[in-house]
Amino acid sequence: MMDKDEALVLLKDRALSATAEGITIADARLEDEPIIYANAAFERLTGYPPEFVIGRNCRFLQGPDTDPQTRETIRRAVRRAEPCTVEILNYRQDGTTFWNRLSITPVKDERGEVSHFIGVQSDVTGRRRAEDALRATRDELRRALKELERDIELAARVQRAALPRHSPAVDGFHAAWEFLPCAGLAGDFLNVLRLDDRRVALYILDVSGHGASAALLSVSLGRLMSAVRGQSCLFEADPDTPDEFALTPPSQVARFLNDSNPMDTDLAQYFTMVYGIFDVPSREFRYVAAGHAGPLVVPREGEPVRHDSTAQPIGLFEGTTFEEGRLSLEAGDRLYLYTDGVTEAAGPEDQDFGPGRTAESLGRGRAKTLERSIRDLLAEAKAWTGGGAFADDVSVLGVEVS
Ligand SMILES: Cc1cc2nc3c(=O)[nH]c(=O)nc-3n(C[C@H](O)[C@H](O)[C@H](O)COP(=O)(O)O)c2cc1C
């Protein structure tokens, strides 16, 4: 019959043999801490049988790619008889490598002196590989994101370069604008172009959506609506004298753009726009407001007057005709065009900044410079949203006649 103690020792021995982790015991009192016990899992993990292991220091598992720093960490812990846990690259008997999560714990004898070290070895290669793969994917994503951001920044520069640089040099006429894409690239675009010594073309447009796809269309529309005769839809060649160009009436410009940009059903992309020709000496503005808020007139004296859109958005309906609007300004009056990024700036409880507040702000701005009135409008709209970023592209174009 076995006594209780013997039975317990046998049980512990069986338990050590049965565990999935490698377990080793080294004698701390002998020179170079040799292993005096290694369980079956250690042999399964490393390929080394007990007869090889017993009597050796466990460093035989290390090889050329083992990190010397990690080895130093273990050495210091063993020297100071402190517990330590590391992940170390080890080599099996057949030369293959594995990541070993090794924890070493000192064991004290009845006098309180360290007599042994227990080492527990687990193979964490799978987890390390997954982590490495994750890190590689993250690095790859970061690189791709950087490239994308650079691409967008370059494309945004192309878009900004297409904006007007100066107010056109026409006596008695002055223009100012602000253009704020909400995401680098804008679906908005605006322009003010000298057509001849008395006329100026003004437009502002807003492609549905924003970001890259909207910007591609807005940039190509900017090219199509340039001052370059022969390439621009704003001029018509005279069939009899092809070198002479006449101005295309705003309704015809809209018609042409509608015919040449039928809505792509996949992208559901269309645009709204105000295009008009301003005759400076007579201060008359002849325009089409296609699905877009019409001009806002801020007179020198009196209340601002809002004008409605005169036609459907462009690209939505085939064969639409585009009605024109006309208005005349007095000397000192101002006229503004703006996209819905201003009026739809969402404030507390999702309430829009709205055309009313826009008109009031620009009305108050009559006492300031044209530039200042636009900047203050945008500051008010931004404050309305709580000071965060605008959710849509924001553009404002203002003109003043003297
Ligand atoms: C109980 C015990 C188990 C050990 N098991 C391993 C092991 O599985 N893999 C390993 O690389 N090192 C292991 N070591 C560490 C090495 O034996 C040695 O302490 C380490 O390499 C630092 O000393 P050195 O720089 O003199 O080699 C173990 C140490 C002890 C005390």
The ligand as a Tripos MOL2 file, in Angstrom:
@<TRIPOS>MOLECULE
LIG
   31    33     1     0     0
SMALL
NO_CHARGES

@<TRIPOS>ATOM
      1 C1         14.4530   26.5770  -15.5830 C.3       1 LIG1
      2 C2         15.0020   27.3060  -16.7740 C.ar      1 LIG1
      3 C3         14.4550   27.0780  -18.0190 C.ar      1 LIG1
      4 C4         14.9260   27.7440  -19.1540 C.ar      1 LIG1
      5 N1         14.3500   27.5370  -20.3700 N.ar      1 LIG1
      6 C5         14.8200   28.1560  -21.4530 C.ar      1 LIG1
      7 C6         14.2190   27.9490  -22.7100 C.ar      1 LIG1
      8 O1         13.2860   27.2170  -22.8810 O.2       1 LIG1
      9 N2         14.7150   28.6530  -23.7780 N.ar      1 LIG1
     10 C7         15.7700   29.5000  -23.6560 C.ar      1 LIG1
     11 O2         16.1790   30.1110  -24.6540 O.2       1 LIG1
     12 N3         16.3550   29.7230  -22.4640 N.ar      1 LIG1
     13 C8         15.9130   29.0740  -21.3660 C.ar      1 LIG1
     14 N4         16.4830   29.3190  -20.1540 N.ar      1 LIG1
     15 C9         17.5160   30.3490  -20.0100 C.3       1 LIG1
     16 C10        18.9410   29.8740  -20.2020 C.3       1 LIG1
     17 O3         19.1350   28.6860  -19.5600 O.3       1 LIG1
     18 C11        19.8940   30.9450  -19.6410 C.3       1 LIG1
     19 O4         19.5650   31.2160  -18.3130 O.3       1 LIG1
     20 C12        19.8550   32.2160  -20.4610 C.3       1 LIG1
     21 O5         20.3220   31.9200  -21.7520 O.3       1 LIG1
     22 C13        20.7110   33.3540  -19.8850 C.3       1 LIG1
     23 O6         21.9750   32.9230  -19.5560 O.3       1 LIG1
     24 P1         23.2650   32.9370  -20.5340 P.3       1 LIG1
     25 O7         23.3630   34.3250  -21.0920 O.co2     1 LIG1
     26 O8         24.3860   32.5340  -19.6340 O.co2     1 LIG1
     27 O9         22.9600   31.9460  -21.6050 O.co2     1 LIG1
     28 C14        16.0210   28.6320  -19.0100 C.ar      1 LIG1
     29 C15        16.5770   28.8550  -17.7500 C.ar      1 LIG1
     30 C16        16.0840   28.2020  -16.6480 C.ar      1 LIG1
     31 C17        16.6940   28.4650  -15.3150 C.3       1 LIG1
@<TRIPOS>BOND
     1     1     2 1
     2     2     3 ar
     3     2    30 ar
     4     3     4 ar
     5     4     5 ar
     6     4    28 ar
     7     5     6 ar
     8     6     7 ar
     9     6    13 1
    10     7     8 2
    11     7     9 ar
    12     9    10 ar
    13    10    11 2
    14    10    12 ar
    15    12    13 ar
    16    13    14 ar
    17    14    15 1
    18    14    28 ar
    19    15    16 1
    20    16    17 1
    21    16    18 1
    22    18    19 1
    23    18    20 1
    24    20    21 1
    25    20    22 1
    26    22    23 1
    27    23    24 1
    28    24    25 2
    29    24    26 1
    30    24    27 1
    31    28    29 ar
    32    29    30 ar
    33    30    31 1
@<TRIPOS>SUBSTRUCTURE
     1 LIG1         1 GROUP 0 **** ****
